[in-house]
Amino acid sequence: MSYLKYKGYLGTIEPDLETGELFGKLAFMRDLITYEAETLKALEQAFQESVDCYLESCTDLGKAPDQPFKGTFNVRISPEMHRKAVLASSNSLNAFVSEAIQEKLMRLGA
């Protein structure tokens, strides 16, 4: 899937097959921020305006803006795999998992 990118935020690009218009929302966030337009260029502009408006609203409300990627996530694995990973990590399970993800991303060329 392709995403619009602006100020660290990602936005979806989706067509409305009935009207032929485009719409989207900020991805990977709890807060719901949407935008729409008739062309891809206009959708990108609407996306950027939505991000700017969201950030301004958060400032006005004294609220920290939601961030799409905080650097933490839960992973559910079997108890046996959990045990093996802890034993193999020697010291830090976080570092072990981070290194494993980095290795996989390098193999994928990401």
C-alpha positions in Angstrom: 0.0 0.0 0.0 1.2 3.5 -0.8 0.9 6.2 1.8 1.0 10.0 1.8 3.9 11.3 4.0 4.1 14.6 5.9 5.7 15.7 9.2 6.1 12.1 10.3 2.5 11.1 9.6 1.2 8.7 7.1 -2.1 9.0 5.3 -4.1 6.4 3.4 -5.3 6.9 -0.2 -8.7 5.3 -0.9 -11.2 5.7 -3.8 -14.9 6.0 -3.4 -16.0 3.8 -6.3 -19.5 5.3 -6.4 -18.5 9.0 -6.6 -15.0 8.7 -8.1 -13.6 10.9 -5.4 -10.6 10.1 -3.1 -10.5 10.0 0.6 -8.2 8.9 3.4 -7.3 9.1 7.0 -4.1 9.4 9.1 -2.8 5.8 9.5 -1.6 4.0 12.6 -3.2 6.4 15.1 -5.9 6.4 17.7 -7.2 9.9 16.8 -9.4 9.9 13.7 -8.3 12.5 11.2 -9.8 12.3 7.7 -9.6 14.2 4.4 -11.0 14.0 0.9 -10.6 15.4 -2.6 -11.3 14.8 -6.3 -7.7 14.4 -7.5 -4.6 12.8 -6.1 -2.8 16.2 -6.0 -5.7 17.8 -4.2 -5.9 14.8 -1.8 -2.2 15.3 -0.9 -2.9 19.0 -0.2 -6.0 18.1 1.9 -3.9 15.5 3.8 -1.2 18.1 4.6 -3.8 20.6 5.7 -5.4 18.0 8.0 -2.1 17.2 9.6 -1.4 20.9 10.2 -4.9 21.5 11.5 -4.6 18.5 13.8 -1.2 19.7 15.2 -2.6 23.2 15.7 -5.7 21.8 17.5 -3.6 19.8 19.8 -1.5 22.8 20.7 -4.7 24.9 21.3 -6.0 22.1 23.6 -2.7 21.6 25.4 -2.8 18.0 24.2 0.1 16.0 23.0 -0.5 14.9 19.4 -0.9 11.2 18.8 2.2 9.7 17.1 1.8 6.9 14.6 4.9 5.0 15.8 6.0 5.2 19.4 8.7 2.6 19.3 6.8 0.1 21.5 4.5 -2.8 20.6 3.3 -6.0 22.1 4.3 -9.3 20.6 2.4 -12.5 21.3 4.4 -15.7 20.9 4.2 -19.1 22.4 5.5 -19.6 25.9 8.2 -21.9 24.6 9.4 -19.4 22.0 9.4 -16.7 24.8 11.5 -18.9 27.0 14.0 -19.7 24.2 14.3 -16.0 23.2 14.9 -14.9 26.8 17.6 -17.6 27.2 19.2 -16.7 23.8 19.1 -13.0 24.6 21.6 -13.3 27.4 20.8 -9.8 28.8 18.1 -7.9 27.0 15.0 -9.3 25.3 14.3 -5.9 23.8 17.7 -5.7 22.2 17.4 -9.3 20.9 14.0 -8.7 19.3 15.2 -5.3 17.9 18.2 -7.0 16.3 16.0 -9.8 14.8 13.7 -7.2 13.3 16.7 -5.3 11.9 18.2 -8.4 10.3 14.8 -9.3 8.7 14.4 -5.7 7.3 17.9 -5.8 5.9 17.1 -9.1 4.1 14.0 -7.5 2.7 15.9 -4.4 1.6 13.6 -2.2 3.7 
